Amino acid sequence: MPPDLVIADDPTVIDYRAVQAIFEGVGWGDRGGAAYLRRAFCASQVSLFVCQKQGGDVLAFARALSDGVYYATIHDFIVAPAWQKRGIGSCLLKALLNRLAYIPTVFAPALPDSVEFYCRRGFVQRGYAVARFLNPEKERFFAELSKKTAP
Ligand SMILES: CC(C)(COP(=O)(O)OP(=O)(O)OC[C@H]1O[C@@H](n2cnc3c(N)ncnc32)[C@H](O)[C@@H]1OP(=O)(O)O)[C@@H](O)C(=O)NCCC(=O)NCCS
């Protein structure tokens, strides 16, 4: 991790407008806005944020949902585009997995572009993911996203 950055683990003190801007920056939409993002990150088992030591600006984040015994699933793992390919995602994934070290099975719903990233870091590609979407708009959004990022 670059020395001017730090990993923060308290989701209650984060600027979720900055988090929302990062979602928008990678084309994942506004996720309903900062208040919903705050609720989601605060309700997750582990939420980690990479921030600048000076000023506290958020550059990257990831969270995990878990039953605390058998399974955990990684969601919303994003490094802001301007900060990618500097090792930040690798450090963040390592830190997240350290927090989940006692969980035997960790899933990560990966987009086509990130499958290799995960597989180079100990994950294996297995089976097929299925999803139920309440909102057909959301279903179309994810279908488009997968097409856009397909190799
Ligand atoms: C996937 C993602 C989180 C990776 O984050 P990242 O910070 O770019 O990851 P890293 O920098 O640790 O590693 C990415 C690549 O950059 C390269 N890299 C790492 N440090 C580097 C450095 N200092 N200089 C140059 N290249 C470097 C690595 O070789 C690595 O490639 P590898 O997988 O072949 O090893 C990021 O691309 C992202 O946010 N994507 C959009 C959202 C997304 O798809 N999330 C995944 C879950 S669906």
The ligand as an SDF file (V2000), in Angstrom:
LIG
                    3D

 48 50  0  0  0  0  0  0  0  0999 V2000
  -10.6770   -5.0790   -9.9050 C   0  0  0  0  0  0  0  0  0  0  0  0
  -10.0840   -3.8690   -9.1760 C   0  0  0  0  0  0  0  0  0  0  0  0
  -10.7170   -3.7430   -7.7880 C   0  0  0  0  0  0  0  0  0  0  0  0
   -8.5680   -4.0450   -9.0310 C   0  0  0  0  0  0  0  0  0  0  0  0
   -8.0230   -2.9390   -8.3080 O   0  0  0  0  0  0  0  0  0  0  0  0
   -6.5200   -2.4110   -8.5680 P   0  0  0  0  0  0  0  0  0  0  0  0
   -6.1950   -1.4410   -7.4970 O   0  0  0  0  0  0  0  0  0  0  0  0
   -6.3640   -1.9630   -9.9610 O   0  0  0  0  0  0  0  0  0  0  0  0
   -5.6970   -3.7500   -8.3360 O   0  0  0  0  0  0  0  0  0  0  0  0
   -4.1080   -3.9130   -8.2720 P   0  0  0  0  0  0  0  0  0  0  0  0
   -3.4370   -2.6360   -8.6560 O   0  0  0  0  0  0  0  0  0  0  0  0
   -3.7620   -4.4840   -6.9500 O   0  0  0  0  0  0  0  0  0  0  0  0
   -3.8660   -5.0220   -9.3610 O   0  0  0  0  0  0  0  0  0  0  0  0
   -4.3300   -4.8480  -10.6870 C   0  0  0  0  0  0  0  0  0  0  0  0
   -3.1810   -5.0170  -11.6540 C   0  0  0  0  0  0  0  0  0  0  0  0
   -2.3330   -3.8840  -11.6080 O   0  0  0  0  0  0  0  0  0  0  0  0
   -0.9710   -4.3150  -11.6250 C   0  0  0  0  0  0  0  0  0  0  0  0
   -0.2210   -3.4990  -10.6750 N   0  0  0  0  0  0  0  0  0  0  0  0
   -0.2720   -3.6090   -9.3220 C   0  0  0  0  0  0  0  0  0  0  0  0
    0.5740   -2.7040   -8.7660 N   0  0  0  0  0  0  0  0  0  0  0  0
    1.1320   -2.0310   -9.7910 C   0  0  0  0  0  0  0  0  0  0  0  0
    2.0610   -0.9830   -9.8600 C   0  0  0  0  0  0  0  0  0  0  0  0
    2.5930   -0.4400   -8.7400 N   0  0  0  0  0  0  0  0  0  0  0  0
    2.4140   -0.5140  -11.0850 N   0  0  0  0  0  0  0  0  0  0  0  0
    1.8740   -1.0520  -12.1840 C   0  0  0  0  0  0  0  0  0  0  0  0
    0.9730   -2.0640  -12.2010 N   0  0  0  0  0  0  0  0  0  0  0  0
    0.6270   -2.5360  -11.0090 C   0  0  0  0  0  0  0  0  0  0  0  0
   -0.9170   -5.7370  -11.1790 C   0  0  0  0  0  0  0  0  0  0  0  0
   -0.0260   -6.4210  -11.9930 O   0  0  0  0  0  0  0  0  0  0  0  0
   -2.3380   -6.2190  -11.2970 C   0  0  0  0  0  0  0  0  0  0  0  0
   -2.4790   -7.1580  -12.3200 O   0  0  0  0  0  0  0  0  0  0  0  0
   -2.4840   -8.7220  -11.9950 P   0  0  0  0  0  0  0  0  0  0  0  0
   -3.8890   -9.1030  -11.5600 O   0  0  0  0  0  0  0  0  0  0  0  0
   -2.1110   -9.2820  -13.2980 O   0  0  0  0  0  0  0  0  0  0  0  0
   -1.5040   -8.9540  -10.9030 O   0  0  0  0  0  0  0  0  0  0  0  0
  -10.3110   -2.5610  -10.0060 C   0  0  0  0  0  0  0  0  0  0  0  0
   -9.8670   -2.7780  -11.3250 O   0  0  0  0  0  0  0  0  0  0  0  0
  -11.7630   -2.0680  -10.0400 C   0  0  0  0  0  0  0  0  0  0  0  0
  -12.1970   -1.3480   -9.1300 O   0  0  0  0  0  0  0  0  0  0  0  0
  -12.5110   -2.4200  -11.1010 N   0  0  0  0  0  0  0  0  0  0  0  0
  -13.9000   -1.9460  -11.2980 C   0  0  0  0  0  0  0  0  0  0  0  0
  -14.8480   -2.6150  -10.3090 C   0  0  0  0  0  0  0  0  0  0  0  0
  -14.7090   -4.1350  -10.2990 C   0  0  0  0  0  0  0  0  0  0  0  0
  -14.6880   -4.7790  -11.3400 O   0  0  0  0  0  0  0  0  0  0  0  0
  -14.6270   -4.7130   -9.0800 N   0  0  0  0  0  0  0  0  0  0  0  0
  -14.3980   -6.1310   -8.8990 C   0  0  0  0  0  0  0  0  0  0  0  0
  -15.5250   -6.8220   -8.2540 C   0  0  0  0  0  0  0  0  0  0  0  0
  -16.8820   -7.1620   -9.3380 S   0  0  0  0  0  0  0  0  0  0  0  0
  1  2  1  0
  2  3  1  0
  2  4  1  0
  2 36  1  0
  4  5  1  0
  5  6  1  0
  6  7  2  0
  6  8  1  0
  6  9  1  0
  9 10  1  0
 10 11  2  0
 10 12  1  0
 10 13  1  0
 13 14  1  0
 14 15  1  0
 15 16  1  0
 15 30  1  0
 16 17  1  0
 17 18  1  0
 17 28  1  0
 18 19  1  0
 18 27  1  0
 19 20  2  0
 20 21  1  0
 21 22  1  0
 21 27  2  0
 22 23  1  0
 22 24  2  0
 24 25  1  0
 25 26  2  0
 26 27  1  0
 28 29  1  0
 28 30  1  0
 30 31  1  0
 31 32  1  0
 32 33  2  0
 32 34  1  0
 32 35  1  0
 36 37  1  0
 36 38  1  0
 38 39  2  0
 38 40  1  0
 40 41  1  0
 41 42  1  0
 42 43  1  0
 43 44  2  0
 43 45  1  0
 45 46  1  0
 46 47  1  0
 47 48  1  0
M  END
$$$$
